[in-house]
Amino acid sequence: MYEDKRFLTAREILEKDFKIDARGYRPQEVDQFLDLVIKDYVDFENTTKKLLAEIRALESDNAKLKSEVRNLKASLEIANSNKGVTNVDLLKRISDLEKVVYGEE
């Protein structure tokens, strides 16, 4: 994504040689300026890599949370569908289960 839009790498900036003519710039000043550009460029690349890793981690967390929300909604729907069950119904079911388990029919 980001690499597609870049024209230069820090290494290419570092290794760039300029031709000098009679009215050229001072090589030391150009080198000092390019050193600052390289430092900024490297910092920018490192920050970009860090942020991309953070984005991937957040996307993963987001997917997990969305899955958890779906599961909770499903559990809530099941719980809401069982609201018609009363304590009397539960006691009757327990009684029926005890009869089956203990053989009291």
C-alpha positions in Angstrom: 0.0 0.0 0.0 2.4 2.7 1.2 5.4 1.2 -0.7 3.6 1.7 -4.0 3.6 5.5 -3.5 7.3 6.0 -2.6 9.8 7.0 -5.2 13.0 6.7 -3.1 14.3 4.5 -0.2 16.6 5.8 2.5 19.4 3.8 0.9 18.9 5.5 -2.5 19.0 8.9 -0.8 22.1 8.0 1.0 23.9 6.7 -2.1 22.9 9.5 -4.4 25.8 11.4 -5.9 25.4 14.8 -7.5 27.5 16.1 -10.3 29.5 19.2 -9.3 30.1 22.0 -11.8 31.9 25.3 -11.4 28.9 27.0 -9.8 27.6 24.1 -7.7 26.6 23.9 -4.1 29.0 23.0 -1.3 29.1 19.2 -1.0 29.3 19.4 2.8 26.0 21.4 3.1 24.3 19.0 0.6 25.5 16.0 2.6 24.4 17.5 5.9 20.9 18.3 4.5 20.6 14.8 2.9 21.6 13.3 6.3 18.7 15.1 7.9 16.3 13.9 5.1 17.5 10.3 5.5 17.0 10.5 9.3 13.5 11.8 8.8 12.8 9.2 6.1 14.0 6.3 8.3 11.9 7.6 11.2 8.9 7.9 8.9 9.4 4.3 7.6 9.7 3.0 11.1 6.6 4.8 12.3 4.7 3.5 9.3 5.7 -0.1 10.0 4.8 0.3 13.6 1.4 1.8 12.8 0.7 -0.9 10.2 1.4 -3.6 12.8 -0.9 -1.8 15.2 -3.6 -1.6 12.6 -3.3 -5.4 12.0 -3.6 -6.0 15.7 -6.6 -3.7 16.1 -8.3 -5.3 13.1 -7.8 -8.7 14.7 -9.2 -7.5 18.0 -12.1 -6.0 16.2 -12.9 -9.3 14.5 -12.7 -11.1 17.8 -15.0 -8.5 19.4 -17.5 -8.7 16.5 -17.6 -12.5 16.9 -18.2 -12.2 20.6 -21.0 -9.7 20.0 -22.6 -12.1 17.6 -22.4 -14.9 20.1 -23.8 -12.8 22.9 -26.7 -11.7 20.7 -27.4 -15.3 19.9 -27.3 -16.2 23.6 -29.6 -13.3 24.4 -32.1 -14.4 21.7 -32.1 -17.9 23.2 -32.6 -16.5 26.7 -35.4 -14.3 25.5 -37.1 -17.2 23.7 -37.1 -19.2 27.0 -38.8 -16.4 29.0 -42.1 -18.3 28.8 -40.7 -21.0 31.1 -41.9 -20.6 34.7 -40.6 -22.1 37.9 -43.5 -24.6 37.9 -42.4 -25.8 34.5 -38.8 -26.2 35.7 -39.9 -28.1 38.8 -42.0 -30.4 36.7 -39.0 -31.1 34.4 -36.8 -31.9 37.3 -39.4 -34.2 38.8 -39.7 -36.0 35.4 -35.9 -36.3 35.2 -35.7 -37.7 38.8 -38.3 -40.3 37.9 -36.3 -41.4 34.9 -33.0 -41.4 36.7 -34.2 -43.1 39.9 -36.7 -45.3 38.0 -39.8 -44.2 39.9 -42.4 -44.6 37.2 
